Amino acid sequence: MTLAVIHPTMLAMHRLHHFPDMKGMLRRLIFAVWIGIASAMVVWLFRQSMYFLEGLFLGDHSGSLVAAAAALPPWRRLLTPAIGGLLAGTLLWAWQRATRQRPSAPTDYMEAIETGDGRLDVSASLVKSAASLIVVASGSAIGREGAMVLLATVFASVFAQRFSRSDEWKLWVACGAAAGMASAYHAPLAGSLFIAEILFGTLMLASLGPVVIAAVSALLMTHLLNDEQALLYTVRALSAPQPVQYLLMASFGMLAGLAGPLFLWLMAQSSKIFQRLHLSPPWQLALGGLLVGLLSLITPLVWGNGYSVVQSFLSQPPALLFVAGVLVYKLAAVLASSGSGAPGGVFTPTLFVGAALGMLVGQWYGIWAWSGDNIAILLALTGMATLLAATTHAPIMSTLMVCEMTGEFTLLPGLLLSCVIASALSRWLRPQTVYRQSAAKAG
């Protein structure tokens, strides 16, 4: 019996076969980059369409719905959201009537990833996005980013069905969702962790590589399309929190852990009230828009998703009573819009409610010198992160989201501590998240 001598080169070639499939890795890289770029373009087109409709409906090209509302006469401020709701509701109602007997895939990308095979109903999703575009451009207090992410995932789903195997469809839809969030919020890490935390268990950790690549590609393309690299929210530079401020941030995390379930309960109750009226979709959305219009007669700040109001709060904190009044009226507008079924997201409205609540508490803390400098802004940012964590049960994503949107990474340890507290308390009080609640309502 003779022993064969194995040449070192042959041994190296043998080991190479145990390495990952380089061709498959390169293919995934290219797909992830392409989905990221395309998602950014889809989000950009939606945003440009929104600006066009705002100019058409409101005669305003500033991009600020609050500024547009302030410039309108009272009767137009009252009726515009109602007319927008009526048009969007009619579109949804007509589509439902036309396709009543036809089974369809979901229009919720969460459902497509968790329980489906990654396919979305393209036609229904486009109609839903068009309805969202109408209600957003007409002033309803609902998030525009929900439709942006949906359109990004629709593209990813169509692309996946055309160019990949069926066992990869969920992965590419997840890439589209992360890329859509990165484009809408300028937060690629948070967009990636959105997939990891909220859809935990449905994706292998190794699959997050393409998700991160898609999200970063989307952010770079967004900067290229907008010809800028500005942060989503501009905040005066904050120093690292003092020890006492860490304690205040953690205590606010407990408050957010209570406020998150209350916010979800209020949205659920608002939806039930509208459903008890037994109105058809056109009149139900019109009623929600009319309520927003009535509230805007008190203050135009209730229009839109709350982004511009948060920015103004962070730039120059207003008086405590002013913040309290805006919080009450804006919260009522958000509940009217979401409860009526206006298509859109509640991600950005949640950020507003958290920021206003945090600034309210921060203004009160600011009475005492021991609370430190810029406590109102610090707790406003803490409120954004913690209320988001309390409604999504995703503390890491919520922490990184606020850090990436504002560039305030010195707050990361304190925000992470506060978000973990808020998420744990909220999960104990109400296991259901804002996404599970929306899915249940849709079902």
ZIPE-V374871 format. One record per residue. N is the residue number from 1. SS is DSSP state (~ for helix, > for strand, _ for the rest). Layout:
BEGIN
N_SS, N_SS
END
This chain:
BEGIN
1__, 2__, 3__, 4__, 5__, 6__, 7__, 8_~, 9_~, 10_~, 11_~, 12_~, 13_~, 14_~, 15_~, 16_~, 17__, 18__, 19__, 20__, 21__, 22_~, 23_~, 24_~, 25_~, 26_~, 27_~, 28_~, 29_~, 30_~, 31_~, 32_~, 33_~, 34_~, 35_~, 36_~, 37_~, 38_~, 39_~, 40_~, 41_~, 42_~, 43_~, 44_~, 45_~, 46_~, 47_~, 48_~, 49_~, 50_~, 51_~, 52_~, 53_~, 54_~, 55_~, 56_~, 57_~, 58_~, 59__, 60__, 61__, 62__, 63__, 64__, 65_~, 66_~, 67_~, 68_~, 69_~, 70_~, 71_~, 72__, 73__, 74_~, 75_~, 76_~, 77_~, 78_~, 79_~, 80_~, 81_~, 82_~, 83_~, 84_~, 85_~, 86_~, 87_~, 88_~, 89_~, 90_~, 91_~, 92_~, 93_~, 94_~, 95_~, 96_~, 97_~, 98_~, 99__, 100__, 101__, 102__, 103__, 104__, 105__, 106__, 107__, 108__, 109_~, 110_~, 111_~, 112_~, 113_~, 114_~, 115__, 116__, 117__, 118__, 119__, 120__, 121__, 122_~, 123_~, 124_~, 125_~, 126_~, 127_~, 128_~, 129_~, 130_~, 131_~, 132_~, 133_~, 134_~, 135_~, 136_~, 137_~, 138__, 139__, 140__, 141__, 142__, 143_>, 144__, 145_~, 146_~, 147_~, 148_~, 149_~, 150_~, 151_~, 152_~, 153_~, 154_~, 155_~, 156_~, 157_~, 158_~, 159_~, 160_~, 161_~, 162_~, 163_~, 164__, 165__, 166_~, 167_~, 168_~, 169_~, 170_~, 171_~, 172_~, 173_~, 174_~, 175_~, 176_~, 177_~, 178_~, 179_~, 180_~, 181_~, 182_~, 183_~, 184_~, 185_~, 186__, 187__, 188_~, 189_~, 190_~, 191_~, 192_~, 193_~, 194_~, 195_~, 196_~, 197_~, 198_~, 199__, 200__, 201__, 202__, 203__, 204__, 205_~, 206_~, 207_~, 208_~, 209_~, 210_~, 211_~, 212_~, 213_~, 214_~, 215_~, 216_~, 217_~, 218_~, 219_~, 220_~, 221_~, 222_~, 223_~, 224_~, 225_~, 226_~, 227__, 228__, 229__, 230__, 231__, 232__, 233__, 234__, 235__, 236__, 237__, 238__, 239__, 240__, 241__, 242__, 243_~, 244_~, 245_~, 246_~, 247_~, 248_~, 249_~, 250_~, 251_~, 252_~, 253_~, 254_~, 255_~, 256_~, 257_~, 258_~, 259_~, 260_~, 261_~, 262_~, 263_~, 264_~, 265_~, 266_~, 267_~, 268_~, 269_~, 270_~, 271_~, 272_~, 273_~, 274_~, 275_~, 276_~, 277__, 278__, 279__, 280__, 281_~, 282_~, 283_~, 284_~, 285_~, 286_~, 287_~, 288_~, 289_~, 290_~, 291_~, 292_~, 293_~, 294_~, 295_~, 296_~, 297_~, 298_~, 299__, 300_~, 301_~, 302_~, 303__, 304__, 305__, 306__, 307_~, 308_~, 309_~, 310_~, 311_~, 312_~, 313_~, 314_~, 315_~, 316__, 317__, 318__, 319__, 320_~, 321_~, 322_~, 323_~, 324_~, 325_~, 326_~, 327_~, 328_~, 329_~, 330_~, 331_~, 332_~, 333_~, 334_~, 335_~, 336_~, 337_~, 338_~, 339_~, 340__, 341__, 342__, 343__, 344__, 345_>, 346__, 347_~, 348_~, 349_~, 350_~, 351_~, 352_~, 353_~, 354_~, 355_~, 356_~, 357_~, 358_~, 359_~, 360_~, 361_~, 362_~, 363_~, 364_~, 365_~, 366__, 367__, 368__, 369_~, 370_~, 371_~, 372__, 373__, 374__, 375_~, 376_~, 377_~, 378_~, 379_~, 380_~, 381_~, 382_~, 383_~, 384_~, 385_~, 386_~, 387_~, 388_~, 389_~, 390_~, 391_~, 392_~, 393__, 394__, 395_~, 396_~, 397_~, 398_~, 399_~, 400_~, 401_~, 402_~, 403_~, 404_~, 405_~, 406_~, 407__, 408__, 409_~, 410_~, 411_~, 412_~, 413_~, 414_~, 415_~, 416_~, 417_~, 418_~, 419_~, 420_~, 421_~, 422_~, 423_~, 424_~, 425_~, 426_~, 427_~, 428_~, 429_~, 430__, 431__, 432__, 433__, 434_~, 435_~, 436_~, 437_~, 438_~, 439_~, 440_~, 441_~, 442_~, 443__
END
